[in-house]
Amino acid sequence: MASNIDTVKVEIAVVLGRSVIPMHQLLRMGRGAVIELDSRQDDPVTVLANDKPVARGEIQIHGDKIGVSIVDLIGNYE
């Protein structure tokens, strides 16, 4: 018998960095445009669960797959 928690869905997102750009620049962007972020290659990423930060992690690349290795929990999730 499955518990109720098995049916709960959580949206996971990973924030690599952020940028603020003028709207006119955003509207002119097309395929191949590059948006510079405020982070470097080895900086930790933030893992969001339903838009709430829950962990920090490191990007892991395995062949053509990209994942996140959790290195630290945030807030009440420890």
C-alpha positions as a Markdown table, in Angstrom:
| # | Residue | x | y | z |
|---|---|---|---|---|
| 1 | Met | 0.0 | 0.0 | 0.0 |
| 2 | Ala | 1.5 | 3.4 | -1.0 |
| 3 | Ser | 1.5 | 6.2 | 1.5 |
| 4 | Asn | 0.0 | 9.6 | 0.7 |
| 5 | Ile | 3.5 | 11.1 | 0.4 |
| 6 | Asp | 4.2 | 8.9 | -2.6 |
| 7 | Thr | 1.5 | 10.8 | -4.6 |
| 8 | Val | 2.8 | 14.3 | -3.8 |
| 9 | Lys | 4.6 | 16.0 | -6.7 |
| 10 | Val | 7.4 | 18.6 | -6.2 |
| 11 | Glu | 8.7 | 20.8 | -8.9 |
| 12 | Ile | 12.5 | 20.9 | -8.8 |
| 13 | Ala | 14.5 | 23.8 | -10.4 |
| 14 | Val | 18.2 | 24.6 | -10.3 |
| 15 | Val | 19.4 | 28.2 | -10.4 |
| 16 | Leu | 22.8 | 28.5 | -12.2 |
| 17 | Gly | 22.9 | 32.3 | -11.9 |
| 18 | Arg | 21.0 | 35.5 | -12.5 |
| 19 | Ser | 21.2 | 38.5 | -14.8 |
| 20 | Val | 19.4 | 41.8 | -15.1 |
| 21 | Ile | 19.1 | 43.2 | -18.7 |
| 22 | Pro | 17.0 | 45.9 | -20.3 |
| 23 | Met | 13.7 | 44.8 | -21.8 |
| 24 | His | 14.7 | 46.0 | -25.3 |
| 25 | Gln | 17.8 | 43.7 | -25.2 |
| 26 | Leu | 15.7 | 40.8 | -24.2 |
| 27 | Leu | 13.2 | 41.4 | -27.0 |
| 28 | Arg | 16.0 | 41.5 | -29.6 |
| 29 | Met | 17.5 | 38.2 | -28.5 |
| 30 | Gly | 17.2 | 35.3 | -30.9 |
| 31 | Arg | 18.5 | 31.8 | -31.3 |
| 32 | Gly | 22.2 | 31.6 | -30.1 |
| 33 | Ala | 22.0 | 34.7 | -27.9 |
| 34 | Val | 24.2 | 34.4 | -24.8 |
| 35 | Ile | 23.0 | 35.8 | -21.5 |
| 36 | Glu | 25.9 | 36.5 | -19.1 |
| 37 | Leu | 25.2 | 35.3 | -15.5 |
| 38 | Asp | 26.5 | 36.6 | -12.2 |
| 39 | Ser | 28.2 | 33.3 | -11.4 |
| 40 | Arg | 31.3 | 31.4 | -12.5 |
| 41 | Gln | 31.7 | 27.8 | -13.7 |
| 42 | Asp | 32.6 | 26.3 | -10.3 |
| 43 | Asp | 30.1 | 28.3 | -8.2 |
| 44 | Pro | 27.5 | 26.3 | -6.3 |
| 45 | Val | 24.0 | 26.2 | -7.7 |
| 46 | Thr | 20.7 | 26.7 | -5.7 |
| 47 | Val | 18.2 | 23.9 | -5.8 |
| 48 | Leu | 14.5 | 25.1 | -5.5 |
| 49 | Ala | 11.6 | 22.9 | -4.6 |
| 50 | Asn | 8.3 | 24.6 | -5.5 |
| 51 | Asp | 10.2 | 27.9 | -5.9 |
| 52 | Lys | 11.7 | 27.6 | -2.4 |
| 53 | Pro | 15.5 | 27.2 | -1.9 |
| 54 | Val | 16.1 | 23.8 | -0.2 |
| 55 | Ala | 19.8 | 23.0 | -1.1 |
| 56 | Arg | 23.0 | 24.0 | -2.7 |
| 57 | Gly | 24.7 | 21.7 | -5.1 |
| 58 | Glu | 27.4 | 21.3 | -7.7 |
| 59 | Ile | 26.8 | 20.6 | -11.4 |
| 60 | Gln | 27.7 | 17.1 | -12.5 |
| 61 | Ile | 28.1 | 16.1 | -16.2 |
| 62 | His | 27.9 | 12.4 | -17.1 |
| 63 | Gly | 28.0 | 11.9 | -20.9 |
| 64 | Asp | 25.1 | 13.9 | -22.3 |
| 65 | Lys | 23.3 | 14.1 | -18.9 |
| 66 | Ile | 23.5 | 17.0 | -16.5 |
| 67 | Gly | 22.8 | 16.5 | -12.8 |
| 68 | Val | 23.3 | 18.2 | -9.5 |
| 69 | Ser | 25.1 | 16.7 | -6.5 |
| 70 | Ile | 23.7 | 18.1 | -3.3 |
| 71 | Val | 26.4 | 19.5 | -1.0 |
| 72 | Asp | 24.4 | 21.5 | 1.6 |
| 73 | Leu | 20.8 | 21.7 | 2.8 |
| 74 | Ile | 19.2 | 25.1 | 3.4 |
| 75 | Gly | 16.9 | 26.1 | 6.3 |
| 76 | Asn | 14.5 | 23.7 | 7.9 |
| 77 | Tyr | 15.3 | 20.8 | 5.5 |
| 78 | Glu | 18.4 | 19.6 | 7.4 |
